[in-house]
Amino acid sequence: MKALTDDDYVLSADERPLGALYSRNARAVIERGARVIRSQNWIILVSGFFEPVFYLLSMGVGLGRLVGAVDGPGGAPISYAAYIAPALLAVSAMNGAIYDSTWNIFFKMHFGKLYQSMLYTSLGPFDIAVGEIALALFRGFLYALGFTGVMGIMGLITTPWALLLVPTSVMVAFGFASFGMAITSYMKTFQQMDIITFVMLPMFLFSATFYPLSVYPAPIQWIVEAFPLWHGVELMRQISIGAFSPATLVHLAYYLVMIVVGLAFTTRRLRALFLR
């Protein structure tokens, strides 16, 4: 009887199912990113936390004294600070994920040539996509955890349901990060990268972050309701006070579909770019 060698147990990348796409080693990408953050980028990581806090203090506390109580999800009156705080949490999750999955990816792709080097190893496009998106989610998780703590200190958390704000923020970040990397793969210059900011800023301002959707005419409302950030804002508001409705399931389904489609899109783009 023939003895089995190590080669008999090892499948090549072409023999494994989806082997050319995924080698089950996304951890290597995550470990490399963690080392870079620890040694170089931790100041940038920490600085991004303060932007939503400053908005909350200036708009929620300062302007909130003039605005007074507003109608929250379900029609219950809440303070203006409690109204915009969960929306700013969604914005923070979006910003953190978009930064890591766009500008960070842009430099790695066009200047560091990092992904080409990774794909010369056993890593596949799906390993890289999962690893980079996981790093973006880690950033979103830190921002969500810190900002939720600020909300608690300010007395804006009034229900145990608010504990779900952190995992929900990670889901929102996942949705944006899954698309950000694929979109960045089409960008060739810094001027083209400015298109991302051009899209994000109106989304931030008009996704009912600081005022209700009802202030818009009906046609504008339909456009805003197509924005991913609007779904994140509404979902966060409902969770923050524990006021759920059938629309909650719609918001959740929106992000689940966004995540699945975004992962498939990113993997396909990386394969088209680097595995020709």
C-alpha positions as CSV (number, residue, x, y, z in Angstrom):
1,M,0.0,0.0,0.0
2,K,1.4,3.4,-1.0
3,A,2.3,5.8,1.8
4,L,0.7,9.2,1.6
5,T,3.0,12.2,1.4
6,D,2.4,15.7,2.5
7,D,1.6,16.7,-1.1
8,D,-1.3,14.3,-1.1
9,Y,-3.0,16.3,1.6
10,V,-2.3,19.8,0.2
11,L,-4.6,21.1,-2.6
12,S,-3.3,23.7,-4.9
13,A,-5.1,27.0,-5.3
14,D,-6.6,25.8,-8.5
15,E,-7.9,22.5,-6.9
16,R,-9.6,24.2,-3.9
17,P,-13.1,25.5,-4.3
18,L,-12.7,29.2,-5.1
19,G,-9.0,28.7,-4.4
20,A,-8.0,31.5,-6.8
21,L,-10.1,33.9,-4.8
22,Y,-9.8,32.9,-1.2
23,S,-7.0,31.1,0.7
24,R,-8.6,31.5,4.1
25,N,-5.8,33.7,5.3
26,A,-7.4,37.2,5.6
27,R,-5.9,37.2,9.1
28,A,-2.5,38.0,7.6
29,V,-3.9,41.2,6.0
30,I,-5.5,42.2,9.3
31,E,-2.3,41.5,11.3
32,R,-0.3,43.7,8.9
33,G,-2.8,46.5,9.1
34,A,-2.8,46.3,12.9
35,R,1.0,46.7,13.0
36,V,0.8,49.7,10.8
37,I,-1.9,51.4,12.9
38,R,0.1,50.7,16.1
39,S,3.3,52.1,14.7
40,Q,2.2,54.9,12.4
41,N,-1.5,55.7,12.1
42,W,-2.9,55.7,15.6
43,I,-3.0,59.5,15.8
44,I,-5.2,59.7,12.6
45,L,-7.3,56.9,14.0
46,V,-7.9,58.7,17.3
47,S,-8.5,62.2,15.7
48,G,-11.5,60.9,13.7
49,F,-13.4,60.2,16.9
50,F,-13.7,63.9,17.8
51,E,-15.5,65.2,14.8
52,P,-19.0,63.8,15.7
53,V,-18.4,64.8,19.3
54,F,-17.8,68.4,18.3
55,Y,-20.9,68.4,16.2
56,L,-22.9,67.0,19.1
57,L,-21.7,69.6,21.5
58,S,-22.2,72.6,19.1
59,M,-25.4,71.5,17.5
60,G,-27.0,69.3,20.0
61,V,-26.2,71.2,23.2
62,G,-25.7,74.8,21.8
63,L,-28.3,75.0,19.1
64,G,-30.5,72.5,21.0
65,R,-31.3,75.1,23.6
66,L,-33.0,77.2,20.9
67,V,-34.7,74.2,19.2
68,G,-36.1,72.5,22.3
69,A,-37.9,69.2,22.0
70,V,-38.5,67.5,18.7
71,D,-40.5,64.5,17.6
72,G,-38.5,61.3,17.6
73,P,-39.3,57.9,16.1
74,G,-42.9,57.0,16.9
75,G,-43.8,60.6,17.6
76,A,-42.4,60.7,21.2
77,P,-40.8,64.1,22.1
78,I,-37.1,64.0,22.7
79,S,-34.4,66.6,23.1
80,Y,-32.6,67.9,20.0
81,A,-29.3,66.4,21.3
82,A,-30.9,63.0,21.6
83,Y,-32.4,63.4,18.1
84,I,-29.1,64.1,16.3
85,A,-26.7,62.0,18.5
86,P,-27.6,58.6,16.9
87,A,-27.5,60.2,13.5
88,L,-24.0,61.5,14.1
89,L,-23.1,58.0,15.3
90,A,-24.2,56.7,11.9
91,V,-22.2,59.4,10.2
92,S,-19.1,58.6,12.3
93,A,-19.4,54.9,11.2
94,M,-19.7,56.0,7.6
95,N,-16.7,58.3,7.7
96,G,-14.4,55.9,9.5
97,A,-15.2,53.1,7.1
98,I,-15.0,55.3,4.0
99,Y,-11.6,56.7,5.0
100,D,-10.1,53.3,5.5
101,S,-11.7,51.7,2.4
102,T,-10.9,54.6,0.0
103,W,-8.0,56.9,0.7
104,N,-6.1,54.3,2.6
105,I,-6.7,51.8,-0.2
106,F,-5.8,54.3,-2.9
107,F,-2.3,54.8,-1.5
108,K,-1.8,51.1,-1.0
109,M,-2.9,50.3,-4.5
110,H,-1.2,53.1,-6.5
111,F,1.8,54.0,-4.5
112,G,2.7,51.2,-2.2
113,K,1.8,48.5,-4.8
114,L,0.8,46.5,-1.7
115,Y,-1.9,44.3,-3.2
116,Q,0.2,43.2,-6.2
117,S,2.8,42.0,-3.7
118,M,0.1,40.2,-1.6
119,L,-1.3,38.4,-4.6
120,Y,2.1,37.0,-5.5
121,T,1.7,35.0,-2.3
122,S,-1.1,32.5,-1.5
123,L,-3.5,35.3,-0.7
124,G,-6.4,35.8,-3.0
125,P,-8.6,38.9,-3.8
126,F,-11.3,37.8,-1.3
127,D,-8.6,37.5,1.5
128,I,-7.5,41.1,0.8
129,A,-11.1,42.4,0.6
130,V,-12.1,40.7,3.9
131,G,-8.9,41.8,5.6
132,E,-9.1,45.4,4.6
133,I,-12.8,45.6,5.3
134,A,-12.2,44.1,8.7
135,L,-9.7,46.9,9.5
136,A,-12.3,49.5,8.5
137,L,-14.9,47.8,10.7
138,F,-12.4,47.9,13.6
139,R,-12.1,51.6,13.2
140,G,-15.9,52.0,13.0
141,F,-16.2,49.8,16.2
142,L,-13.8,52.1,18.1
143,Y,-15.7,55.2,17.0
144,A,-19.0,53.7,17.9
145,L,-17.9,52.5,21.3
146,G,-16.4,55.9,22.2
147,F,-19.3,58.0,20.9
148,T,-21.9,55.8,22.6
149,G,-19.9,56.3,25.8
150,V,-20.2,60.1,25.3
151,M,-23.9,59.8,24.8
152,G,-24.1,57.9,28.0
153,I,-22.2,60.6,29.9
154,M,-24.5,63.3,28.5
155,G,-27.6,61.4,29.6
156,L,-28.8,60.7,26.1
157,I,-29.1,56.9,26.6
158,T,-32.5,56.1,28.2
159,T,-33.1,52.5,27.2
160,P,-31.2,49.2,27.3
161,W,-31.9,48.9,23.5
162,A,-29.2,51.6,23.1
163,L,-26.5,48.9,23.7
164,L,-27.3,47.7,20.1
165,L,-26.0,51.0,18.8
166,V,-22.4,49.7,18.7
167,P,-23.0,46.5,16.7
168,T,-25.4,48.4,14.4
169,S,-22.7,51.0,13.8
170,V,-20.4,48.2,12.8
171,M,-23.0,47.0,10.3
172,V,-23.4,50.5,8.8
173,A,-19.6,50.7,8.5
174,F,-19.6,47.3,6.9
175,G,-22.0,48.4,4.2
176,F,-19.9,51.5,3.3
177,A,-16.6,49.7,3.5
178,S,-17.7,46.9,1.3
179,F,-18.3,49.3,-1.6
180,G,-15.6,51.8,-0.8
181,M,-12.7,49.5,-1.8
182,A,-14.3,48.6,-5.1
183,I,-15.1,52.2,-6.0
184,T,-11.5,53.3,-5.2
185,S,-10.2,50.7,-7.6
186,Y,-11.6,52.8,-10.4
187,M,-9.8,56.0,-9.2
188,K,-6.5,56.9,-10.8
189,T,-5.7,60.4,-9.6
190,F,-6.2,62.6,-6.5
191,Q,-8.7,64.7,-8.4
192,Q,-10.9,61.6,-9.0
193,M,-10.7,60.8,-5.3
194,D,-12.3,64.1,-4.6
195,I,-15.5,62.7,-6.2
196,I,-15.9,60.6,-3.0
197,T,-15.9,63.7,-0.8
198,F,-18.3,65.3,-3.3
199,V,-20.8,62.5,-2.8
200,M,-20.3,62.1,1.0
201,L,-20.8,65.7,2.0
202,P,-24.3,66.1,0.5
203,M,-25.2,62.7,1.9
204,F,-24.2,63.8,5.4
205,L,-26.1,67.1,5.1
206,F,-29.3,65.9,3.5
207,S,-29.9,62.5,5.0
208,A,-32.1,63.9,7.8
209,T,-29.1,64.1,10.1
210,F,-30.1,67.4,11.7
211,Y,-33.8,67.7,10.8
212,P,-36.6,65.4,9.9
213,L,-37.2,64.1,6.3
214,S,-40.6,65.8,6.2
215,V,-39.0,69.2,5.6
216,Y,-38.4,68.1,2.0
217,P,-40.9,68.0,-0.9
218,A,-42.0,64.5,-1.7
219,P,-39.7,64.0,-4.8
220,I,-36.7,65.0,-2.7
221,Q,-37.8,62.6,0.0
222,W,-37.7,59.7,-2.4
223,I,-34.1,60.6,-3.4
224,V,-33.0,60.9,0.2
225,E,-34.6,57.6,1.1
226,A,-32.4,55.9,-1.5
227,F,-29.2,57.1,0.3
228,P,-27.6,54.4,2.5
229,L,-26.8,56.9,5.2
230,W,-30.5,57.8,5.6
231,H,-31.3,54.2,6.4
232,G,-28.4,54.1,8.9
233,V,-29.6,57.4,10.6
234,E,-33.2,56.2,10.9
235,L,-32.1,52.8,12.2
236,M,-29.9,54.4,14.8
237,R,-32.6,56.7,15.9
238,Q,-35.1,53.9,16.4
239,I,-32.6,51.8,18.4
240,S,-31.5,54.8,20.6
241,I,-35.0,55.1,22.1
242,G,-36.3,51.5,21.5
243,A,-39.1,52.6,19.1
244,F,-39.3,49.9,16.4
245,S,-41.6,49.6,13.4
246,P,-41.8,47.5,10.2
247,A,-39.4,50.1,8.7
248,T,-36.7,48.8,11.0
249,L,-36.6,45.5,9.0
250,V,-36.4,47.5,5.8
251,H,-33.3,49.4,7.1
252,L,-31.7,46.2,8.2
253,A,-32.4,44.4,4.9
254,Y,-31.0,47.4,3.0
255,Y,-27.6,47.0,4.7
256,L,-27.5,43.2,4.5
257,V,-28.0,43.5,0.7
258,M,-25.5,46.3,0.5
259,I,-22.9,44.2,2.3
260,V,-23.3,41.1,0.1
261,V,-23.3,43.1,-3.1
262,G,-20.4,45.2,-2.0
263,L,-18.2,42.2,-1.1
264,A,-19.0,40.5,-4.4
265,F,-18.2,43.8,-6.3
266,T,-14.9,44.3,-4.5
267,T,-13.7,40.8,-5.0
268,R,-14.6,40.9,-8.7
269,R,-12.7,44.2,-9.1
270,L,-9.6,43.0,-7.4
271,R,-9.6,39.8,-9.4
272,A,-10.0,41.8,-12.7
273,L,-7.2,44.2,-11.7
274,F,-4.6,41.8,-10.4
275,L,-5.3,38.3,-11.6
276,R,-5.3,38.8,-15.3
